[in-house]
Amino acid sequence: MKLKPKIISTAIMSSLMLMPYAVLAEEDTVDTGKMTVTGILPDRLEAVPGSFDIIDEEYLEERRPISNLERMRTIPGINVVADGSMGFDTNIGIRGQNPRRSAKAMIMEDGMHLQLAPYADPVVHYTTPSQAVNRIEVIKGAGQILYGPQTLGGAVNFVTNPVPRNGEVEGSVTSAFGNQGYRMLNGSVGFGNEIGGVMFDFNQNKGDGVYDDAEFDVKDYRFKGELDITDRQTLALKLVHTRDRRNSTEAYLTPFEYDQDPYSHPSIENDEWEQDRDVVQLQHIFEVNDSFKLTSQAYYTDTFRNGLRSTEENEDGDLNSNGNITSVFRNCPGQGGEGVLAGDVDASQCAGRHAPRQYYTRGLETRGDLSFSLFGLDHDTIFGVRYHEENVHRQEILSQSVAEREDYDLALANNPGDVEEAFIKTNALSYYMQNTTYVGNWSFTPGFRVEDVRTSEKFFEGGVQESRESLSYTEFLPSFGVAWNGIANTTVFAGVHKGIAPARADREFSEDGGRAEPEESTLYEVGVRSTYFKGISFKTALFHNDIQNTLIDFGDTFDNSGDSKQTGIEVAGRVDFGDIYGWTNNIYLSGAYTNLWTAEYEDGPDPTINGNRMQYAPEHLLNIDLGYEHQSGVNARIGVQHVSKQFVDDGNTRVEDVSGLQGTIPSFTVWNATVNYRVPNTGVTLFTGVENLFDKEYLASRNEGKLVGRERLYYGGITYNF
């Protein structure tokens, strides 16, 4: 599949599409020194008819998060599950949805999808580096209808640092190091003025993962540029290249191996993950007048990934020669062939299974933001259309030698008759509209989204086509929200909307062998957010979600299994005692709590699971931080995170099986802390932090075996801003 030339045609198409707008440009003066920031929240936050959260630049600078585990845990309603490599894969579950690879949430960067293929394979194996992030936006209510296709639980948008436009060279250099071989280096430099600007950014994270000798090295290269072609029009270009190399596996440990040493894995030095990701995002922003803005974008992504796994789970409970239940090596030529137990072989001489996969996505989107008055009432209207394409090529091959293990191209060439592969093509046309009408202290926001999707898939084995499948559907997703601002600095809101989460086209099959249907949901919420009292901010939301065609993770497949429902409450807040009592320095207490008292299956084809708890849906999530901010530039914080017990299968198995795939995940509590010192008048910040402060050993996941959470990680570093 040779689609790389499309990157050129996409850019040309976008430029031609945007040229007519330049002719219409008005010459009214607008502010210079502006910076283009692609967020998903509107300017008038008080009118947002649903729950949302913002993690701002100050939060990111003070906490120095390494991954999503640290970035997202203070947001109520979000469950972030660790992986085996410092959290670089994004596993976000919102309001009881399975967090596995964030397949049921809309994950974006600058308003553009981070999923490999949001319709055909909506998984995320990438997370924007913390040093490149300016803020994080999360929408969980009716407002998420503007973004899709995943509209089931919420949308997350990583907004990257803007291009400087103040006429000076700006930049920063950050270096950090810690135990477990952790190293981080970031450099950014940019320049801009009233005409335009450019910025270059480099980031590298390297070290050991959860397992001993599980090295990772992730590099991220970025370019952003802006050009004001008139006083009211800006062209913006973003280019991203990511090179991700890790000793990483998704086949985790058996209970015996976990009890012996949860931080050691029999095949981790063999297992490799590689991902190369290229992104182009071209935007045209046209402020037609002070009340009407058109934003158009063309985008293109090219992602290749290959996961090599040498082992798989031991589901039969077979004993090795020492009488222990261990992982199973997929193929060890000369040492017993396929299905040999760990402990009975020299792992360095074993082969493994390659899963090379190529993803291309591209699309065009135009959105209008219009403010106007009608019948004496003010209105804000958002409308838009997006055309999106995906081409996916998935392959699997079992290597037959060490040489083939180290080179997937050689394995494919030497064993053409054993290659399993699928070609997936998706075309999707999306329309959306939302109008907010202001009536006194009230605002009313109806809206809708239409997803018109066509997907086809061809399966091959040994080069021979085995089957062909297709799926077409059109979903109309209405929404309605209301907000009341009758109390100063306070918003009371309520909303309802329909949402969907497309099934992964190549793995998720219903019981009759056909393609699984997308999940469909109706989400209700009511809540309040307020800064009415000096030094106190809080928000709370009560939510209920009814889901049809619920997809359950059975490992190899994801099947539609009837309906489900989730009901709970979110509470978050912060108290700044310095503001309340007029202190020069500040002590603050902040927290976020989620009680998901209902997350259960119902009306499914298997009546034995009706009423059971959903997978990876803890009833309680809690995060509390106590901090101190001193006028000298010192700030310090200590925090605690608690996650209650989780079930990992639809049967709610409580007794651990021989493979470690079944059983509960016990509740766990971990502590963390950070300290920063901004050296006055220097641009220098010194920082240090520790995750898992008391080195708590806890179980994080049972996906394909038992995975331990990250052990204590302490780190320190320096940032210089200029």
N, C-alpha and C positions, 0 to 999 in steps of 0.2 A: 504494500500500500504506500505509494509515493505521493504524499500530499504537501510536502514542504513548499513547493512553489505557490501554494494557495496563500501563504503569508504575504506575498507581494501583491497578488490580485486583490486580497481583502483590503490592504491599505490603500490601493489605488481606487477601489470601489468606494471606500469611505470618503476619500478626498473629493472624488467627483460628486458624490452625494451632497457634500457639505458646501461646495462652491457656490451654488445659487444663493445661499444665505448671506454670503459676503456682499453681494450686490445690494441686498436689502438693508444693510447695516445703517443705523442712524449715527449721527456724529455728536450726540449729547455726551458731555463729559462724565466719566465715572471715575471712582477712586483708583489711583495707581497704587503700587505696592501690594496689590491683592495676591492671594495665593489660592490655587485651585485645590480644594479638598473635597473628595468624593465620599460624602456621607449618605446615610439612608434615612436619617431623622430630619423632620422639617424644622424651619427656623422657629416657629411658634410651638415650643414644647408643651406649653400649658394646654394646648388644644388636642394633644395626641390622645385618641380615645382608647387607650389600652396601656398595658404595662411595658416599660422600656427601662434600660439601664445604660449608663455610659461609664466606661473606665477611661479617665482622662490622662493627659500627659503627666500631670503631677503624680498621680497614683503610680504610673509606670516608672517614673524616675525614682520615687521613694522606695518601691518594692523590688526593683531590679528582677522581674520575673524571668526565669529561665525558659519556661514552656507554658503551655495552656493550663497545666496543673496549678501553677501559681497565679496566672493571669485571671482565670475565670472563677476561682473558688469563692470569691466574695459576692458573686451574683446569685440571688435566690432563684431556685427552680432549675439550676443547672448541675448536672452530675458529670464530672470529668473523670474518666477512667484511664489509669496509667497504661503505658505499653512498655516494651522491653528496652527502649532506647531513649531515655531522658524526655519522653513526652513529645517527640517530633511528629508522631502520627496524632491526628486530631480525633479524639473520641469524646464527643459532646452529646449528652442526652438531655433533652429539655422536657420538664414536667412529666417524667415517667417513661419517656421513649427510650428504646435501647440505644445506648451511646456508641455501639460498635461502628467505628469509622465515620461517625456523624452522618449516617445515611438518611436519617429522618429529620435533619435540620438543614436550613439553607446557610451554608458557610461561604462568605464572600471576602474579597479584598478589593477595596475601592469600588464596591458595588458590582463586582464581577465574580463569577463562581470560582471556588477553589476545588470543587469536586472534579475528579478525573473526567467524568461524563455525567452531568447531573440528571439525565434521563435514563441512560443505558446502564451506568455503573456509578451510582452516586456515593462514592466513597472518597475520603480525604486522606491522603498520605503525606500531606505537607501542611506546615503551619508557618505563617509569616513571622520572621524573627522579631523578637521583642524590641530590638534596637531600631527597627524600621517602622515601628508602629507609633502613630501619633495619638490615637485613641481607639477604643473598641466600643461598638454600638450593638446593643441587643434589643430586638423587638419580639415580644411574645404575644401581643394582642392582635386586634383586627388590622393594625397598620402593616403587618407583614404581608398582606395580600398583594402589595405592589411588587413583591420579589418572589421568585419561584424558580423551579417547580415545587420545591419542598416548602409547603405552607402548613404543615401538620402541627408543629410545636413552636417554632420560632426561627428568627433569622439573626445571624451574627455577621458583623461587618468589621474587618480590620482596616482602619483608615491609616494609610501610610503617611510618612512625614511630607509636608508640603515643600515645594520649591521656594527658596528664599527670593524675595522681590524687593529688597530694601536698598539695592545699590551697593552692597558690600559682599565680600566673600565670607561665607559662613560655613561652619562644619564642626565636626566633633571626632574624637578618637577615644575608644573605650577598649580597655584590656582587662580581662579577669582570669583568675585561675583558682583551682580548688583541688580537693582530694578526688579520688576516682579518675585521676588524669584529666580533670575538666579544664578546658582552655576555651576562651572566647575572645575574639578580636573583631572590632567593628570600626570602620572608618567612613565618614561621610563628608563631602565637600560640595558646595554649590554657590552659584552666583546668579543674581537677577536684578532687573531694574524695571522701569515702566514699559519696556518693550517686550521683555520675556525673561526667561531664566532656565538654567540647567542644574541638575544635581546628580552626583554619582555616589553610590553606596555599596559597600562591601561588608559582608558578615560571615564569620566562620565560627562554628561550634564543633568542638571535638573532645573526645575523652572516652570513658568506658560507659557502657550501658548498665542495665541492672545486673547482668551476669558478668562474672570475671572473664576477662579477655574479649568482651563484646565491644570492640572499638567502634566508634562512629566518627565521621568527618563530614559535616554538612556545610557547603559553601553557597552563598547567595550573592549574586551580582545584580545591581539595579541601576537603571538610568531613568530619570524623569526630566522632561523638558516642556516648556510652555512658550507660546508665542502669541502676543496680542496682534492679530491681523487688522483689527480696527479697535476703536475705543470700547466697542461693545461685543467683540468676538475674540475668543481665545481658542487656540489649538493646543492640545495637551497630548503628550506621548509618553507612555511608560513601557520599558523593556525590562524583563526579568529573566535571568538564567539561574537555575539551581542545579547543583551537583551534589547528590546525596549518596554516601557510601557508608554502609554499616555492617558489622557482624550482628545480624538480627534474625530471630526466628519467631514464628507464630505457633510452633509446636512446642508447648511448654513442658513442664515436668510431671512425672507420675508422683503419687503420694510418697512412695519410698524415696525417690530422688529428692523430693522437696524436704523430707525429714532429715536426710543426710546433709544437705547443704542447699538452701533455696537460691543461693547466688552462683551456683555452678550448673552448667548445662553440658551434656555429653557431646553435643555436636556444634557448639556455638562458634568454634574456630573455623568450621567448614561453612556454616550458613552465612549467606551474604544477601544483602539488600542493596540494590542500586536503582537510582532514579535520576533521570535527566529531564528537566522541565524548562520549557521556553514559553514566554508569554509576551504578546504584543497587545497593548490597549491604546487605541487612538480615539480621542474625544474632541468634539467641537461644542463649545459653550457659546450660545448666542443670546445675549440679553437684548431682546427686541426692543423693549422699553422697560420702565421701572416696574411694570406689572406682569411682564411675560418673558419667560426664559425657555429656550429650546436647548436641550442637551442631547447630542447624538454621539454614539460610539460604535466603533468596529473593533472586534477583538478576535484573537486567535491564540490557541494553546496547542502545544506539541509536547506530549509527555510520554516518555518511555520508562517502564519499570520492569525489573526482573527480581523475583524472590527465589532464592535457592534454599530448599529445606532438605536436610539430610535425614531427619527423623520424623516420625509421626507418633500419634498416641497409641498406647498399648491397651486396646479396649477389651481384649480377650483375657487379660490377666496372666499371660504366659510368663513363666519364671526363667531367668537366665541361669547360667551354670552355677552361680552363687546362690540361687534360690530367691532372687529378688525380682520384683515387678519393675521393669525399666522401660524406657522409651525404645521404639523399634526403628532401626536404621532401614531406610527404604531399599537400599541396594549396596551391597558390599562385595564386589566381584572378587573371587578367590577366597572369600571368607564366609561362604554360605549363601551368597546371592541376596535375593530380596527377602525382607522381613526378618533380619537378624537382630537379636536383642543387644542393646547397649551393655557393655561390660564383657561381651564375648568377642569383640572385634577391636582392631586398631582403627580408630575413627578417621585418622588422617588418610587411610587408604580406601575409604568409602566414597561412593558417588552420592547422588541426590537428585531431587526433582526440581527442574527449572520451570518457572511460570513467566516467560517474557510476554509483555503486553504493551501495545502501542495505542495511544489515545490522541485523536485530533478533535478539537472543537473550534467552531468559528461562528460568528454571528454579527448581526447589526441591530441596533436598538435606537429608537428616537423617543424622547420623553419631553412633554411640555409641562411647565409650572405656570399657572395663570391665576392672578388675583384680580377680582372685579367686584362691582356692586350691582345688585339686581333687586328691584322692589325695596330699596332702602336697606338691604342686608349685604354684608360683606361675605365674599366667598373666596376660598382657595381651592383650586382644582388641579389635580395631577392626572395626566393621561399619557398613554404610551403604547408602543407596539415593539415586539422583538421577534426576529427570525433567528433560529439557532439550529446548527447542524452538528452531528457527532459521527465520527467514524472510529470504530474500535476493532482491534485485531488481538485476540487472546489466544495464547498457545500454552501447551504443557508438554513436557518431555522428560522421561526418566533417563538420566545419564548413566552410562555403562562403564565409566572409568574415571580416574582422577582427572585426566586431561579434559574429559567432557564436563566434569563437575566445574572445572575452572573456566570453561568457555562454552556458553550456551549455544553459540553459532555452530560450534563443532558438534555438539550433541544433536542439534536439529539436522545438520548435514549427514551425520553418520546413521541416523535412525529415522529416515523419512516415513517409514511405514508405521511408526509408533506415535507420531505427532498427533495430538488432539488439539483442535483449534476451532475458533468461532469468529465470524465476521459480523459485526453489528453496525447498522446504519440507522440513525434517528434524525428526523426532521420535526421541528416543533415551532409553532407560531403562537405567540402569546399576546393577548391584549389586556390592558388594565386601565382602570379609571377610579378616581376617588375624589369626592367633593366635600369640603367642609364649609358649612354655613354657620355664621355667627349670629346668635340671637341673644342680645344682652350678655348675661354671664354664661350662656349655654353655647355649645357648639355641637353640631350634628354632622356625622361623617358616614354617608353611605358609599359603597364602592363595590367593585367586582374585578375578578380576573378570569380570563378564559385561556385554557391550555388545550391546544389542538395538536396531538402528538401522533406520529407515524413511526413505528419501529419495525425493522426486519432483521432477522438473524439466520445465518447459515452455519451449520455444524459440519465439520469435516473430521474424519479419522483416517490417518495414513494418506491424506490427499484426496480421499473419496468422500463426496458429500453424503452425509448420513440423513440429514433432515433439514427442513427449512420452516421457520415460524415467523409470524408477523403479529403485531398488536397495534391497533389504532383506537384512540379514544379522544373524546372532547369533553372537557370538564368545565362547567360554569361554577365559579366560586364567588358567591356574594359575601358582603360584609356590611356591618352597620355598627357604628359606635357613637357614644354620646359622652360629653365631658361638661362638667359644671365648675365654674371658678368663682362662686359667690362668696368665698372666704379668701382673704388675702393670702397669696403665696400657697394656695391649696387647690388641688384638682381632684374632684371625684369623677370617676369614669366607669363606664360599662360598655361591653361590646360582645359581638358574636360574629363568627365567620366560619365558612367552610374551607377545608384545606385538603391537600393530597400529599402523598409521598410515593413517587413512582417505584415500582419493584425493579430490582436489578435484573436486566433482561436476560443475562446469560446463566444465572444461577438459581433464580427464584421461580419455582414451578408449583402449580397447584396440583392437587391429588390426581386429577385426570391426565396429567402429563403435559398440559398446556401451560402457557405463560401465566404467571401470577398477576392478578389485577392490582392496580395501585390501591394503597390504603386511602380511605376517605374519612374525613372527620368533621365534626361540628364542635367548635370550641366556644365556650361561654366564659366570661370573666367580669368581675366587678371589683373596684379597688379605689384607693386614695393615695395620693402622694402630697407631701407638704413640707414647707420650710417656714411655717407660721411662727413658731417659737424661735427666738434668737438662739443660735448655736445648736439647734436641733433640726435634723432632717430625717424623715422617715417615709416609707412607702409600704403598702401591703396590697395584696390581690388575692381574691378567692377565685378559683378556676375549676371548670369541669369540661372534660373532653370525651365525646362519644366517637368511637372509631369503628368503621366497618372494614371488612377484608383485612383484618389485622395480620401482619406478617410476623411469623415466629421464626427465630433463628434455630435451625436444626443442624447447623454445622455445614454440611455439604449443600443444603438447600434452604431456602426461605419460603415457607408455605403460607398461603392464606388460611387462617384458622378462626374464622368467625369474627365476633365483635369483641370490643374491650372498652373499658372506661377508666378514666383517671380523674380524681377529685382531690383538691388540696388547697393549701394556703401558703403564700409567700410573705415574709416580713423582712424588711431590711431598714437599717437606720444608722445614724451617727450622731454622737453628742460631742461637741467641742467645748470643753469647760473653759478654755481661755476666752472664747467669745462671750460665754454666759457671764463670767465673773470679771471680765475686763483685764485679764492677766496679759502680761507682755509675752509670755511663753504659753504654750498650749499643751494640754493633755486631752486626748480624745479616746473615745470608746466607740467602736463600730461593730456591726454584726449583720449576718444574713442567716435566715432560718427558713427551711421548707418542710412542711408536714404534708406528705402525700399519703393521706389515710386510705385512699382507694386507688388501686392500680391492678385491675383484675380482668380476666378473660370471662366472656359470657357468650352463650348461644353459638358455640363452636361445633364443628363436626365430631369432635371428641368430647363427649359430655363429662368425662372424668376430669378435665382441666377447668371446667366452668367454676368460677369463684377463686381460682388460684391466682397467686401474685404474679405480676408480669416480670419478665427477665430484666435484671439489672435496674430495678426500680426501688431504691431504698425509701423507707417511709420517712426517715429523718435525715436532713442535711443541715449542718450547723457550722458557721465560721464566725469567730470572734477575734477582734484585734484590739489591743491596748497600745496606744502610742504616745510619744512625747516629741514636741517640736520646739526647739530653742532658737531664739533670735540670732544666735551666733552662727547658725547654719547647720546645727546638729539635729537630726531626727532619728528616733529609734522606735522600734515596734516589735511586739511579740504577739503571736497569733496561735490559735488552735483550730483545727478542723476535725469534725466528727461526721462519719458516715455510718448509718445503721446497717443491719443485716440485709443481705441481698440473696434472692434466688436466681439461679442461672439457667434453669430449664422450665418449660411450661408445666411439668409435672410437680414442681416444687420439691424435688428430691432433697431430703435432709441428710441422708447417710451417704458419705463419700464413696464413689465407686473406685474400681481398681485403676482407672485411667486418670482420675482427678478431674474429669470433665464435669461430673455431677457432684452435687453437694452444695452447701450454702457458702456464701462469703461472709464470715463473721464481721460484726461491726468493728470499726477501728477509729482511733483518735491519734492524730499527729500534731506536733507543735513546730513552729517555724519562727524565725526572727530576722530582722534586718536593721542595719545602722548605716546612716549616710552622714557625711560631713562636707558641706559646700565651703571650701576655703574662700574667705571674702576677697573680692577684687582680683581673682585669679582665673576664673573660669574652670577651676579644678574641683572635682568632687571625688572624695574617697568613699568607698562603700565596702560593706561586708555583709554576709548573710549565711544562714544555715537552714536547710530543709530537713525535716524529720529530726528535730533537735535532740530528742532522747533516743534516737536510733531504734525506733519501734519496728519490729518485724511484723508485717501484716500481709494478708492475701489480697491482691488487687483484682485478679481475674481468674476465671477458669476456662477461658476460650482455648480449646485444644490443649488443655492441661492446666497445671497450677502455676501462676505467675506471682511472684513476690513483689511488693511495692519497693520503691527505691530506698536504699539504706541512707543513713545520714550523709548529707552533702553539705560541706561548708566551702565557702568561696569568698574571695575578696578581689577588689580591682580599683581602677582609677578611670575617670572620664575627664577629658579636657575639651571644653567648648570654646570655639573662637569665631 
